[in-house]
Amino acid sequence: MIEHSSNPFGSDHMSFLNQQVPAALMINADDEAYPDYHKSSDTIDNVDTGYVALIAKASLGGLIRLAH
């Protein structure tokens, strides 16, 4: 699911937005559903590669759209 928010907060993208630089935060909307969130167990072997592929596809689509 893709969700747009006009009320961004927290995380790494905010420093860009605060400087008027367009930015996007692409994360799992329900961080609490991921048991390794912000833990030392958050390693590549615990990452859902199918979800990563969807994020990559959405990112590429956005980049292509911006390029035109």
mmCIF file of the N, C-alpha and C atoms, coordinates in Angstrom:
data_MODEL
# 
_entry.id   MODEL 
# 
loop_
_atom_site.group_PDB 
_atom_site.id 
_atom_site.type_symbol 
_atom_site.label_atom_id 
_atom_site.label_alt_id 
_atom_site.label_comp_id 
_atom_site.label_asym_id 
_atom_site.label_entity_id 
_atom_site.label_seq_id 
_atom_site.pdbx_PDB_ins_code 
_atom_site.Cartn_x 
_atom_site.Cartn_y 
_atom_site.Cartn_z 
_atom_site.occupancy 
_atom_site.B_iso_or_equiv 
_atom_site.pdbx_formal_charge 
_atom_site.auth_seq_id 
_atom_site.auth_comp_id 
_atom_site.auth_asym_id 
_atom_site.auth_atom_id 
_atom_site.pdbx_PDB_model_num 
ATOM 1   N N  . MET A 1 1  ? 0.841  -1.179  0.000   1.00 0.00 ? 1  MET A N  1 
ATOM 2   C CA . MET A 1 1  ? 0.000  0.000   0.000   1.00 0.00 ? 1  MET A CA 1 
ATOM 3   C C  . MET A 1 1  ? 0.884  1.239   0.000   1.00 0.00 ? 1  MET A C  1 
ATOM 4   N N  . ILE A 1 2  ? 0.543  2.204   -0.807  1.00 0.00 ? 2  ILE A N  1 
ATOM 5   C CA . ILE A 1 2  ? 1.244  3.478   -0.831  1.00 0.00 ? 2  ILE A CA 1 
ATOM 6   C C  . ILE A 1 2  ? 0.337  4.517   -0.191  1.00 0.00 ? 2  ILE A C  1 
ATOM 7   N N  . GLU A 1 3  ? 0.925  5.271   0.715   1.00 0.00 ? 3  GLU A N  1 
ATOM 8   C CA . GLU A 1 3  ? 0.158  6.292   1.422   1.00 0.00 ? 3  GLU A CA 1 
ATOM 9   C C  . GLU A 1 3  ? 0.925  7.604   1.371   1.00 0.00 ? 3  GLU A C  1 
ATOM 10  N N  . HIS A 1 4  ? 0.232  8.675   1.055   1.00 0.00 ? 4  HIS A N  1 
ATOM 11  C CA . HIS A 1 4  ? 0.839  10.000  1.049   1.00 0.00 ? 4  HIS A CA 1 
ATOM 12  C C  . HIS A 1 4  ? 0.417  10.730  2.314   1.00 0.00 ? 4  HIS A C  1 
ATOM 13  N N  . SER A 1 5  ? 1.380  11.395  2.939   1.00 0.00 ? 5  SER A N  1 
ATOM 14  C CA . SER A 1 5  ? 1.075  12.201  4.111   1.00 0.00 ? 5  SER A CA 1 
ATOM 15  C C  . SER A 1 5  ? 1.551  13.623  3.876   1.00 0.00 ? 5  SER A C  1 
ATOM 16  N N  . SER A 1 6  ? 0.693  14.580  4.146   1.00 0.00 ? 6  SER A N  1 
ATOM 17  C CA . SER A 1 6  ? 1.084  15.989  4.070   1.00 0.00 ? 6  SER A CA 1 
ATOM 18  C C  . SER A 1 6  ? 1.576  16.495  5.420   1.00 0.00 ? 6  SER A C  1 
ATOM 19  N N  . ASN A 1 7  ? 1.685  15.597  6.373   1.00 0.00 ? 7  ASN A N  1 
ATOM 20  C CA . ASN A 1 7  ? 2.167  15.936  7.711   1.00 0.00 ? 7  ASN A CA 1 
ATOM 21  C C  . ASN A 1 7  ? 3.351  15.038  8.071   1.00 0.00 ? 7  ASN A C  1 
ATOM 22  N N  . PRO A 1 8  ? 4.485  15.220  7.393   1.00 0.00 ? 8  PRO A N  1 
ATOM 23  C CA . PRO A 1 8  ? 5.630  14.352  7.671   1.00 0.00 ? 8  PRO A CA 1 
ATOM 24  C C  . PRO A 1 8  ? 6.195  14.631  9.058   1.00 0.00 ? 8  PRO A C  1 
ATOM 25  N N  . PHE A 1 9  ? 6.822  13.623  9.621   1.00 0.00 ? 9  PHE A N  1 
ATOM 26  C CA . PHE A 1 9  ? 7.442  13.790  10.933  1.00 0.00 ? 9  PHE A CA 1 
ATOM 27  C C  . PHE A 1 9  ? 8.532  12.739  11.093  1.00 0.00 ? 9  PHE A C  1 
ATOM 28  N N  . GLY A 1 10 ? 9.503  13.056  11.921  1.00 0.00 ? 10 GLY A N  1 
ATOM 29  C CA . GLY A 1 10 ? 10.547 12.111  12.289  1.00 0.00 ? 10 GLY A CA 1 
ATOM 30  C C  . GLY A 1 10 ? 11.339 11.551  11.125  1.00 0.00 ? 10 GLY A C  1 
ATOM 31  N N  . SER A 1 11 ? 12.276 10.738  11.416  1.00 0.00 ? 11 SER A N  1 
ATOM 32  C CA . SER A 1 11 ? 13.092 9.963   10.497  1.00 0.00 ? 11 SER A CA 1 
ATOM 33  C C  . SER A 1 11 ? 14.028 10.818  9.644   1.00 0.00 ? 11 SER A C  1 
ATOM 34  N N  . ASP A 1 12 ? 14.778 10.129  8.800   1.00 0.00 ? 12 ASP A N  1 
ATOM 35  C CA . ASP A 1 12 ? 15.889 10.735  8.070   1.00 0.00 ? 12 ASP A CA 1 
ATOM 36  C C  . ASP A 1 12 ? 15.470 11.730  7.000   1.00 0.00 ? 12 ASP A C  1 
ATOM 37  N N  . HIS A 1 13 ? 14.294 11.596  6.444   1.00 0.00 ? 13 HIS A N  1 
ATOM 38  C CA . HIS A 1 13 ? 13.878 12.468  5.351   1.00 0.00 ? 13 HIS A CA 1 
ATOM 39  C C  . HIS A 1 13 ? 13.576 13.897  5.794   1.00 0.00 ? 13 HIS A C  1 
ATOM 40  N N  . MET A 1 14 ? 13.363 14.098  7.068   1.00 0.00 ? 14 MET A N  1 
ATOM 41  C CA . MET A 1 14 ? 12.957 15.417  7.560   1.00 0.00 ? 14 MET A CA 1 
ATOM 42  C C  . MET A 1 14 ? 14.021 16.490  7.353   1.00 0.00 ? 14 MET A C  1 
ATOM 43  N N  . SER A 1 15 ? 15.296 16.141  7.468   1.00 0.00 ? 15 SER A N  1 
ATOM 44  C CA . SER A 1 15 ? 16.331 17.160  7.271   1.00 0.00 ? 15 SER A CA 1 
ATOM 45  C C  . SER A 1 15 ? 16.292 17.699  5.841   1.00 0.00 ? 15 SER A C  1 
ATOM 46  N N  . PHE A 1 16 ? 15.932 16.854  4.880   1.00 0.00 ? 16 PHE A N  1 
ATOM 47  C CA . PHE A 1 16 ? 15.789 17.319  3.502   1.00 0.00 ? 16 PHE A CA 1 
ATOM 48  C C  . PHE A 1 16 ? 14.556 18.209  3.361   1.00 0.00 ? 16 PHE A C  1 
ATOM 49  N N  . LEU A 1 17 ? 13.430 17.744  3.871   1.00 0.00 ? 17 LEU A N  1 
ATOM 50  C CA . LEU A 1 17 ? 12.191 18.523  3.765   1.00 0.00 ? 17 LEU A CA 1 
ATOM 51  C C  . LEU A 1 17 ? 12.333 19.880  4.444   1.00 0.00 ? 17 LEU A C  1 
ATOM 52  N N  . ASN A 1 18 ? 13.041 19.913  5.563   1.00 0.00 ? 18 ASN A N  1 
ATOM 53  C CA . ASN A 1 18 ? 13.239 21.173  6.283   1.00 0.00 ? 18 ASN A CA 1 
ATOM 54  C C  . ASN A 1 18 ? 14.063 22.175  5.483   1.00 0.00 ? 18 ASN A C  1 
ATOM 55  N N  . GLN A 1 19 ? 14.847 21.696  4.531   1.00 0.00 ? 19 GLN A N  1 
ATOM 56  C CA . GLN A 1 19 ? 15.645 22.558  3.659   1.00 0.00 ? 19 GLN A CA 1 
ATOM 57  C C  . GLN A 1 19 ? 14.978 22.750  2.290   1.00 0.00 ? 19 GLN A C  1 
ATOM 58  N N  . GLN A 1 20 ? 13.685 22.410  2.208   1.00 0.00 ? 20 GLN A N  1 
ATOM 59  C CA . GLN A 1 20 ? 12.896 22.549  0.979   1.00 0.00 ? 20 GLN A CA 1 
ATOM 60  C C  . GLN A 1 20 ? 13.398 21.638  -0.149  1.00 0.00 ? 20 GLN A C  1 
ATOM 61  N N  . VAL A 1 21 ? 14.025 20.527  0.206   1.00 0.00 ? 21 VAL A N  1 
ATOM 62  C CA . VAL A 1 21 ? 14.483 19.538  -0.773  1.00 0.00 ? 21 VAL A CA 1 
ATOM 63  C C  . VAL A 1 21 ? 13.451 18.411  -0.798  1.00 0.00 ? 21 VAL A C  1 
ATOM 64  N N  . PRO A 1 22 ? 12.860 18.131  -1.949  1.00 0.00 ? 22 PRO A N  1 
ATOM 65  C CA . PRO A 1 22 ? 11.870 17.048  -2.015  1.00 0.00 ? 22 PRO A CA 1 
ATOM 66  C C  . PRO A 1 22 ? 12.462 15.734  -1.507  1.00 0.00 ? 22 PRO A C  1 
ATOM 67  N N  . ALA A 1 23 ? 11.677 15.004  -0.745  1.00 0.00 ? 23 ALA A N  1 
ATOM 68  C CA . ALA A 1 23 ? 12.145 13.748  -0.171  1.00 0.00 ? 23 ALA A CA 1 
ATOM 69  C C  . ALA A 1 23 ? 10.973 12.796  0.006   1.00 0.00 ? 23 ALA A C  1 
ATOM 70  N N  . ALA A 1 24 ? 11.289 11.534  0.058   1.00 0.00 ? 24 ALA A N  1 
ATOM 71  C CA . ALA A 1 24 ? 10.270 10.510  0.289   1.00 0.00 ? 24 ALA A CA 1 
ATOM 72  C C  . ALA A 1 24 ? 10.785 9.532   1.321   1.00 0.00 ? 24 ALA A C  1 
ATOM 73  N N  . LEU A 1 25 ? 9.914  9.087   2.169   1.00 0.00 ? 25 LEU A N  1 
ATOM 74  C CA . LEU A 1 25 ? 10.233 8.060   3.162   1.00 0.00 ? 25 LEU A CA 1 
ATOM 75  C C  . LEU A 1 25 ? 9.472  6.815   2.761   1.00 0.00 ? 25 LEU A C  1 
ATOM 76  N N  . MET A 1 26 ? 10.194 5.769   2.477   1.00 0.00 ? 26 MET A N  1 
ATOM 77  C CA . MET A 1 26 ? 9.559  4.521   2.049   1.00 0.00 ? 26 MET A CA 1 
ATOM 78  C C  . MET A 1 26 ? 9.871  3.459   3.100   1.00 0.00 ? 26 MET A C  1 
ATOM 79  N N  . ILE A 1 27 ? 8.863  3.178   3.912   1.00 0.00 ? 27 ILE A N  1 
ATOM 80  C CA . ILE A 1 27 ? 9.031  2.237   5.006   1.00 0.00 ? 27 ILE A CA 1 
ATOM 81  C C  . ILE A 1 27 ? 7.811  1.340   5.111   1.00 0.00 ? 27 ILE A C  1 
ATOM 82  N N  . ASN A 1 28 ? 7.953  0.339   5.922   1.00 0.00 ? 28 ASN A N  1 
ATOM 83  C CA . ASN A 1 28 ? 6.821  -0.492  6.285   1.00 0.00 ? 28 ASN A CA 1 
ATOM 84  C C  . ASN A 1 28 ? 5.908  0.366   7.151   1.00 0.00 ? 28 ASN A C  1 
ATOM 85  N N  . ALA A 1 29 ? 4.674  0.530   6.752   1.00 0.00 ? 29 ALA A N  1 
ATOM 86  C CA . ALA A 1 29 ? 3.754  1.411   7.471   1.00 0.00 ? 29 ALA A CA 1 
ATOM 87  C C  . ALA A 1 29 ? 3.501  0.956   8.900   1.00 0.00 ? 29 ALA A C  1 
ATOM 88  N N  . ASP A 1 30 ? 3.657  -0.314  9.174   1.00 0.00 ? 30 ASP A N  1 
ATOM 89  C CA . ASP A 1 30 ? 3.406  -0.827  10.520  1.00 0.00 ? 30 ASP A CA 1 
ATOM 90  C C  . ASP A 1 30 ? 4.709  -1.361  11.097  1.00 0.00 ? 30 ASP A C  1 
ATOM 91  N N  . ASP A 1 31 ? 5.572  -0.454  11.547  1.00 0.00 ? 31 ASP A N  1 
ATOM 92  C CA . ASP A 1 31 ? 6.873  -0.861  12.069  1.00 0.00 ? 31 ASP A CA 1 
ATOM 93  C C  . ASP A 1 31 ? 6.762  -1.852  13.223  1.00 0.00 ? 31 ASP A C  1 
ATOM 94  N N  . GLU A 1 32 ? 5.715  -1.739  14.019  1.00 0.00 ? 32 GLU A N  1 
ATOM 95  C CA . GLU A 1 32 ? 5.569  -2.606  15.178  1.00 0.00 ? 32 GLU A CA 1 
ATOM 96  C C  . GLU A 1 32 ? 5.260  -4.048  14.801  1.00 0.00 ? 32 GLU A C  1 
ATOM 97  N N  . ALA A 1 33 ? 4.826  -4.263  13.550  1.00 0.00 ? 33 ALA A N  1 
ATOM 98  C CA . ALA A 1 33 ? 4.563  -5.626  13.088  1.00 0.00 ? 33 ALA A CA 1 
ATOM 99  C C  . ALA A 1 33 ? 5.856  -6.352  12.755  1.00 0.00 ? 33 ALA A C  1 
ATOM 100 N N  . TYR A 1 34 ? 6.951  -5.624  12.608  1.00 0.00 ? 34 TYR A N  1 
ATOM 101 C CA . TYR A 1 34 ? 8.255  -6.205  12.301  1.00 0.00 ? 34 TYR A CA 1 
ATOM 102 C C  . TYR A 1 34 ? 8.996  -6.383  13.620  1.00 0.00 ? 34 TYR A C  1 
ATOM 103 N N  . PRO A 1 35 ? 9.173  -7.607  14.076  1.00 0.00 ? 35 PRO A N  1 
ATOM 104 C CA . PRO A 1 35 ? 9.728  -7.844  15.413  1.00 0.00 ? 35 PRO A CA 1 
ATOM 105 C C  . PRO A 1 35 ? 11.182 -7.405  15.588  1.00 0.00 ? 35 PRO A C  1 
ATOM 106 N N  . ASP A 1 36 ? 11.899 -7.144  14.502  1.00 0.00 ? 36 ASP A N  1 
ATOM 107 C CA . ASP A 1 36 ? 13.313 -6.770  14.595  1.00 0.00 ? 36 ASP A CA 1 
ATOM 108 C C  . ASP A 1 36 ? 13.552 -5.268  14.462  1.00 0.00 ? 36 ASP A C  1 
ATOM 109 N N  . TYR A 1 37 ? 12.478 -4.483  14.407  1.00 0.00 ? 37 TYR A N  1 
ATOM 110 C CA . TYR A 1 37 ? 12.575 -3.040  14.221  1.00 0.00 ? 37 TYR A CA 1 
ATOM 111 C C  . TYR A 1 37 ? 13.439 -2.398  15.303  1.00 0.00 ? 37 TYR A C  1 
ATOM 112 N N  . HIS A 1 38 ? 14.484 -1.682  14.875  1.00 0.00 ? 38 HIS A N  1 
ATOM 113 C CA . HIS A 1 38 ? 15.411 -0.976  15.760  1.00 0.00 ? 38 HIS A CA 1 
ATOM 114 C C  . HIS A 1 38 ? 16.079 -1.905  16.770  1.00 0.00 ? 38 HIS A C  1 
ATOM 115 N N  . LYS A 1 39 ? 16.363 -3.120  16.369  1.00 0.00 ? 39 LYS A N  1 
ATOM 116 C CA . LYS A 1 39 ? 17.055 -4.072  17.231  1.00 0.00 ? 39 LYS A CA 1 
ATOM 117 C C  . LYS A 1 39 ? 18.290 -4.592  16.512  1.00 0.00 ? 39 LYS A C  1 
ATOM 118 N N  . SER A 1 40 ? 19.213 -5.152  17.260  1.00 0.00 ? 40 SER A N  1 
ATOM 119 C CA . SER A 1 40 ? 20.419 -5.710  16.649  1.00 0.00 ? 40 SER A CA 1 
ATOM 120 C C  . SER A 1 40 ? 20.091 -6.904  15.758  1.00 0.00 ? 40 SER A C  1 
ATOM 121 N N  . SER A 1 41 ? 18.912 -7.465  15.912  1.00 0.00 ? 41 SER A N  1 
ATOM 122 C CA . SER A 1 41 ? 18.487 -8.594  15.069  1.00 0.00 ? 41 SER A CA 1 
ATOM 123 C C  . SER A 1 41 ? 17.958 -8.139  13.712  1.00 0.00 ? 41 SER A C  1 
ATOM 124 N N  . ASP A 1 42 ? 17.934 -6.826  13.467  1.00 0.00 ? 42 ASP A N  1 
ATOM 125 C CA . ASP A 1 42 ? 17.481 -6.297  12.182  1.00 0.00 ? 42 ASP A CA 1 
ATOM 126 C C  . ASP A 1 42 ? 18.612 -6.451  11.161  1.00 0.00 ? 42 ASP A C  1 
ATOM 127 N N  . THR A 1 43 ? 18.774 -7.664  10.700  1.00 0.00 ? 43 THR A N  1 
ATOM 128 C CA . THR A 1 43 ? 19.831 -8.010  9.761   1.00 0.00 ? 43 THR A CA 1 
ATOM 129 C C  . THR A 1 43 ? 19.208 -8.434  8.440   1.00 0.00 ? 43 THR A C  1 
ATOM 130 N N  . ILE A 1 44 ? 20.036 -8.496  7.417   1.00 0.00 ? 44 ILE A N  1 
ATOM 131 C CA . ILE A 1 44 ? 19.536 -8.779  6.072   1.00 0.00 ? 44 ILE A CA 1 
ATOM 132 C C  . ILE A 1 44 ? 18.803 -10.117 5.990   1.00 0.00 ? 44 ILE A C  1 
ATOM 133 N N  . ASP A 1 45 ? 19.195 -11.096 6.781   1.00 0.00 ? 45 ASP A N  1 
ATOM 134 C CA . ASP A 1 45 ? 18.520 -12.394 6.717   1.00 0.00 ? 45 ASP A CA 1 
ATOM 135 C C  . ASP A 1 45 ? 17.114 -12.354 7.315   1.00 0.00 ? 45 ASP A C  1 
ATOM 136 N N  . ASN A 1 46 ? 16.761 -11.283 8.011   1.00 0.00 ? 46 ASN A N  1 
ATOM 137 C CA . ASN A 1 46 ? 15.411 -11.132 8.562   1.00 0.00 ? 46 ASN A CA 1 
ATOM 138 C C  . ASN A 1 46 ? 14.531 -10.197 7.737   1.00 0.00 ? 46 ASN A C  1 
ATOM 139 N N  . VAL A 1 47 ? 15.076 -9.680  6.662   1.00 0.00 ? 47 VAL A N  1 
ATOM 140 C CA . VAL A 1 47 ? 14.340 -8.731  5.817   1.00 0.00 ? 47 VAL A CA 1 
ATOM 141 C C  . VAL A 1 47 ? 13.485 -9.490  4.805   1.00 0.00 ? 47 VAL A C  1 
ATOM 142 N N  . ASP A 1 48 ? 12.282 -9.028  4.600   1.00 0.00 ? 48 ASP A N  1 
ATOM 143 C CA . ASP A 1 48 ? 11.358 -9.606  3.619   1.00 0.00 ? 48 ASP A CA 1 
ATOM 144 C C  . ASP A 1 48 ? 11.787 -9.133  2.232   1.00 0.00 ? 48 ASP A C  1 
ATOM 145 N N  . THR A 1 49 ? 12.464 -9.996  1.494   1.00 0.00 ? 49 THR A N  1 
ATOM 146 C CA . THR A 1 49 ? 13.005 -9.608  0.192   1.00 0.00 ? 49 THR A CA 1 
ATOM 147 C C  . THR A 1 49 ? 11.896 -9.306  -0.824  1.00 0.00 ? 49 THR A C  1 
ATOM 148 N N  . GLY A 1 50 ? 10.759 -9.916  -0.690  1.00 0.00 ? 50 GLY A N  1 
ATOM 149 C CA . GLY A 1 50 ? 9.638  -9.596  -1.570  1.00 0.00 ? 50 GLY A CA 1 
ATOM 150 C C  . GLY A 1 50 ? 9.175  -8.163  -1.362  1.00 0.00 ? 50 GLY A C  1 
ATOM 151 N N  . TYR A 1 51 ? 9.157  -7.735  -0.114  1.00 0.00 ? 51 TYR A N  1 
ATOM 152 C CA . TYR A 1 51 ? 8.765  -6.357  0.203   1.00 0.00 ? 51 TYR A CA 1 
ATOM 153 C C  . TYR A 1 51 ? 9.825  -5.377  -0.302  1.00 0.00 ? 51 TYR A C  1 
ATOM 154 N N  . VAL A 1 52 ? 11.094 -5.758  -0.169  1.00 0.00 ? 52 VAL A N  1 
ATOM 155 C CA . VAL A 1 52 ? 12.179 -4.927  -0.689  1.00 0.00 ? 52 VAL A CA 1 
ATOM 156 C C  . VAL A 1 52 ? 12.016 -4.743  -2.201  1.00 0.00 ? 52 VAL A C  1 
ATOM 157 N N  . ALA A 1 53 ? 11.647 -5.801  -2.895  1.00 0.00 ? 53 ALA A N  1 
ATOM 158 C CA . ALA A 1 53 ? 11.447 -5.720  -4.339  1.00 0.00 ? 53 ALA A CA 1 
ATOM 159 C C  . ALA A 1 53 ? 10.315 -4.748  -4.687  1.00 0.00 ? 53 ALA A C  1 
ATOM 160 N N  . LEU A 1 54 ? 9.252  -4.756  -3.905  1.00 0.00 ? 54 LEU A N  1 
ATOM 161 C CA . LEU A 1 54 ? 8.145  -3.824  -4.140  1.00 0.00 ? 54 LEU A CA 1 
ATOM 162 C C  . LEU A 1 54 ? 8.576  -2.378  -3.907  1.00 0.00 ? 54 LEU A C  1 
ATOM 163 N N  . ILE A 1 55 ? 9.376  -2.150  -2.867  1.00 0.00 ? 55 ILE A N  1 
ATOM 164 C CA . ILE A 1 55 ? 9.887  -0.808  -2.582  1.00 0.00 ? 55 ILE A CA 1 
ATOM 165 C C  . ILE A 1 55 ? 10.785 -0.350  -3.729  1.00 0.00 ? 55 ILE A C  1 
ATOM 166 N N  . ALA A 1 56 ? 11.653 -1.253  -4.203  1.00 0.00 ? 56 ALA A N  1 
ATOM 167 C CA . ALA A 1 56 ? 12.549 -0.919  -5.312  1.00 0.00 ? 56 ALA A CA 1 
ATOM 168 C C  . ALA A 1 56 ? 11.752 -0.586  -6.569  1.00 0.00 ? 56 ALA A C  1 
ATOM 169 N N  . LYS A 1 57 ? 10.722 -1.352  -6.832  1.00 0.00 ? 57 LYS A N  1 
ATOM 170 C CA . LYS A 1 57 ? 9.884  -1.116  -8.012  1.00 0.00 ? 57 LYS A CA 1 
ATOM 171 C C  . LYS A 1 57 ? 9.182  0.242   -7.903  1.00 0.00 ? 57 LYS A C  1 
ATOM 172 N N  . ALA A 1 58 ? 8.649  0.553   -6.740  1.00 0.00 ? 58 ALA A N  1 
ATOM 173 C CA . ALA A 1 58 ? 7.983  1.843   -6.542  1.00 0.00 ? 58 ALA A CA 1 
ATOM 174 C C  . ALA A 1 58 ? 8.986  2.988   -6.657  1.00 0.00 ? 58 ALA A C  1 
ATOM 175 N N  . SER A 1 59 ? 10.179 2.801   -6.121  1.00 0.00 ? 59 SER A N  1 
ATOM 176 C CA . SER A 1 59 ? 11.217 3.834   -6.198  1.00 0.00 ? 59 SER A CA 1 
ATOM 177 C C  . SER A 1 59 ? 11.625 4.081   -7.645  1.00 0.00 ? 59 SER A C  1 
ATOM 178 N N  . LEU A 1 60 ? 11.856 3.019   -8.386  1.00 0.00 ? 60 LEU A N  1 
ATOM 179 C CA . LEU A 1 60 ? 12.222 3.141   -9.789  1.00 0.00 ? 60 LEU A CA 1 
ATOM 180 C C  . LEU A 1 60 ? 11.114 3.839   -10.579 1.00 0.00 ? 60 LEU A C  1 
ATOM 181 N N  . GLY A 1 61 ? 9.872  3.473   -10.320 1.00 0.00 ? 61 GLY A N  1 
ATOM 182 C CA . GLY A 1 61 ? 8.749  4.117   -10.991 1.00 0.00 ? 61 GLY A CA 1 
ATOM 183 C C  . GLY A 1 61 ? 8.713  5.608   -10.712 1.00 0.00 ? 61 GLY A C  1 
ATOM 184 N N  . GLY A 1 62 ? 8.977  5.984   -9.470  1.00 0.00 ? 62 GLY A N  1 
ATOM 185 C CA . GLY A 1 62 ? 9.010  7.396   -9.112  1.00 0.00 ? 62 GLY A CA 1 
ATOM 186 C C  . GLY A 1 62 ? 10.148 8.135   -9.799  1.00 0.00 ? 62 GLY A C  1 
ATOM 187 N N  . LEU A 1 63 ? 11.312 7.510   -9.856  1.00 0.00 ? 63 LEU A N  1 
ATOM 188 C CA . LEU A 1 63 ? 12.450 8.123   -10.535 1.00 0.00 ? 63 LEU A CA 1 
ATOM 189 C C  . LEU A 1 63 ? 12.200 8.300   -12.026 1.00 0.00 ? 63 LEU A C  1 
ATOM 190 N N  . ILE A 1 64 ? 11.599 7.287   -12.644 1.00 0.00 ? 64 ILE A N  1 
ATOM 191 C CA . ILE A 1 64 ? 11.266 7.384   -14.067 1.00 0.00 ? 64 ILE A CA 1 
ATOM 192 C C  . ILE A 1 64 ? 10.263 8.515   -14.304 1.00 0.00 ? 64 ILE A C  1 
ATOM 193 N N  . ARG A 1 65 ? 9.293  8.609   -13.420 1.00 0.00 ? 65 ARG A N  1 
ATOM 194 C CA . ARG A 1 65 ? 8.287  9.676   -13.559 1.00 0.00 ? 65 ARG A CA 1 
ATOM 195 C C  . ARG A 1 65 ? 8.930  11.049  -13.422 1.00 0.00 ? 65 ARG A C  1 
ATOM 196 N N  . LEU A 1 66 ? 9.860  11.191  -12.475 1.00 0.00 ? 66 LEU A N  1 
ATOM 197 C CA . LEU A 1 66 ? 10.543 12.478  -12.301 1.00 0.00 ? 66 LEU A CA 1 
ATOM 198 C C  . LEU A 1 66 ? 11.446 12.818  -13.485 1.00 0.00 ? 66 LEU A C  1 
ATOM 199 N N  . ALA A 1 67 ? 11.968 11.811  -14.144 1.00 0.00 ? 67 ALA A N  1 
ATOM 200 C CA . ALA A 1 67 ? 12.889 12.027  -15.266 1.00 0.00 ? 67 ALA A CA 1 
ATOM 201 C C  . ALA A 1 67 ? 12.186 12.557  -16.514 1.00 0.00 ? 67 ALA A C  1 
ATOM 202 N N  . HIS A 1 68 ? 10.885 12.395  -16.595 1.00 0.00 ? 68 HIS A N  1 
ATOM 203 C CA . HIS A 1 68 ? 10.158 12.806  -17.799 1.00 0.00 ? 68 HIS A CA 1 
ATOM 204 C C  . HIS A 1 68 ? 9.659  14.199  -17.673 1.00 0.00 ? 68 HIS A C  1 
# 
